[in-house]
């Protein structure tokens, strides 16, 4: 639903990358807590939602999504560098998207 091709492509690639890295993040968190505490975490209340806004508000919406992810991730990654590394992979997807959204075209 974007009017700029470069924005459309940047979002397509970001959603693909974020889906992959978020899946890995969730699997690692579950594996960590299953090993450490012998139970799975209930992540149903850790829902992060996103609605794509108008073209001129995309950056702000993505930044808001990043902040929500940081808050949710902090609760389960603090104190474990391996989980922090996977969290950082997700954050790198955001940083790459910011760069791509800044490209003109």
FENZIFEN-V471517 format. One record per residue. SS is DSSP state (H for helix, E for strand, C for the rest). Layout:
BEGIN
[[SS] [SS]]
END
This chain:
BEGIN
[[C] [C] [C] [C] [H] [H] [H] [H] [H] [H] [H] [H] [H] [H] [H] [H] [H] [H] [H] [H] [H] [H] [H] [H] [H] [H] [H] [H] [H] [H] [H] [H] [H] [H] [H] [H] [H] [C] [C] [C] [C] [C] [C] [C] [C] [C] [C] [C] [C] [C] [C] [C] [C] [C] [H] [H] [H] [H] [H] [H] [H] [H] [H] [H] [H] [H] [H] [H] [H] [H] [H] [H] [H] [H] [H] [H] [H] [C] [C] [C] [H] [H] [H] [H] [H] [H] [H] [H] [H] [H] [H] [H] [H] [H] [H] [H] [H] [H] [H] [H] [H] [H] [C] [C] [C]]
END
